[in-house]
Amino acid sequence: MATNYETHEYDVLVIGAGGAGLRAAIEASAAGVKVGLVCKSLLGKAHTVMAEGGMAAAMGNVDDRDNWKVHFADTMRGGQYVNNWRMAELHAKEAPARVHELEAWGAVFDRTKDGKILQRNFGGHKYPRLAHVGDRTGLEMIRTLQDHGIHQGITVHMEYTIISLLQDGGRVVGAFGYDRERGRFRIFKAKAVVLSTGGLGRAFKITTNSWEGTGDGVSLAYHAGAELLDMEYIQFHPTGMVWPPSVQGLLITEAVRGEGGVLRNKDGKRFMYDDIPDNYKSQTSTDPEEGWRYTQGDKNAKRPPELLTRDHVARCIRREVKAGRGSPHGGVFLDICWIKEKIPNSAEHIKKKLPSMYHQFMQLANLDITKEPMEIGPTTHYAMGGIRVNGDTQATNVPGLFAAGECAAGLHGANRLGGNSLSDLIVFGKRAGEYAAKYAQENSAGQINDAQVEAAAREALEPFDRGATTAANIEGPYQVQYDLQSMMQELVGIVRLENEMSRALDGIGKLKERAAKIAVYGHREYNPGWHTAIDLKHLLTISEAITRSALDRKESRGGHFREDFPDKDPAAAKYNNVLSKAADGSMKLRHEPIPALPEHLKQVIEEMK
Ligand code: FAD
């Protein structure tokens, strides 16, 4: 009987305790409803804590020409105009207030000489816009939100994994999961649920994402009937570590380039000058001296080509490596130590501006970045696609279900600008919390269906049954997970081709069959094999969604690059790909026309040109 499982009851249940989840929980709690917050790991361990570069908000502290209109136009251009323009508008308008709110709650930002929040340059942002705390901005954001949230009466369930959403008719009325420590099942009843489960980088072999980034929220929402949007757009960050192998993929913040770091191939050439896209030519410097002045805050200088958008920089690096001009371990060189030619105490300067990077390379690669260039290469970083939401309320198409943060889609279009995620979390986390609380106040609790709960429990435990009965010739979850990640990396990665993606789709079908037969051994307490087996369903679901969307989009745009269709197709700029689960359980794709920009936003884009 489902009623035998320990049950917690809330008005609003927030799944995920990164920046988006914490901000949503704080807002819902402030509205006077009872809030529960569940997270897979310990509080403070979400991806948000890893964010280094900063949060984008047009406060104009360093360059007073900045304002919401410029930020809006930059976000739309970066997203290649397939963004949800309403989200881009709200984000640009509300981010400064959300950053000031963090400051009021105790966040200790770096400062300008006259005491304002300091803002740094980042790729695709016209003016210095990223509020930051050295290169530990995410840590400060999480610390501040946790400190503030802890006084709001939010109940936190750490180390709980949600494995399914519970529904009453179509409406979401709770969630079902297990505690990772004991392996015991739990029911969470709620009038409204907010998904804020972060990204899905673990679908690929080389990624900046931790073990938690398995796309759970996107998959949970999809299986509950929510629509997914823009799944083809994956951001491959240009600068991940390539050596040593144990840390391959680990992020090197864009702030290194923002502070003057340059990219060189094995011949020492700054190859980024070789290919500057037409739509960025007017803003990009071809003079190294001018590029350096830009990074040092010269308002009249143009940005260096190293600060072009991430998709473009990542492809240029891949080009150099493929042409045999790469570094010894298959990347290129990122050089910040060269600034000793410009700054007297450059080593101290680098350590002050980029403390985490300095330590990361010293400890993991035994390399002093103040003296030697780093070896770097592209790494899977961020999902622009995810759960389709209403721009104002963050509601999905499933009643009672909301989503915010990286697992939600729309704001970033085909490509996210650096720094626009942290601000996304606080702008739309707040909105999700506000509207979920409103929904909970307007609706009574739904019924938990025992059969649904039992089916979810049975499915979760099946791998144990197989382990107990068939010891020989049976696979564990790790091999299936590894094969999926390798295949996605190879066939649906940074450069895509029709025949390769078709092979990937067939491969996903076969991996699903293998996943249905995997076995796990041992008991339920802290059993990582079992946890991996459960996560596989999510990884397979999102991999299929990414591949289907990418196959359908026969053009190149932002984080989706097709070698067989390298140009943009103006007709394809008019729609987004939307995926949903059909009645027969198959994944269906449709084109959703992008609503026309309203006149006042058209004017903003015109003005900014
Ligand atoms: P996360 O912070 O990823 O949190 C997800 C939460 O969901 C976690 O608490 C997790 O435990 C929980 N969860 C997941 N699945 C389940 C489940 N099944 N059951 C229960 N709980 C679950 N962006 C910027 O704007 N600026 C930067 O400088 C920047 N730097 C970055 C550096 C790195 C190394 C990385 C990886 C990302 C960076 N990003 C940056 C991106 C940004 O940090 C993330 O997009 C953002 O933090 C995601 O926040 P979130 O709240 O959506 O999810």
Residues whose N, C-alpha, C, O or C-beta is under 5 A from the ligand:
A	BS01	FAD	I15 G16 A17 G18 G19 A20 G21 V38 C39 K40 S41 A46 H47 T48 M50 A51 E52 G53 G54 Y160 T161 I162 S196 T197 G198 G199 T208 N209 E212 D216 L251 A404 G405 E406 C407 G418 G419 N420 S421 L422 S423 L425
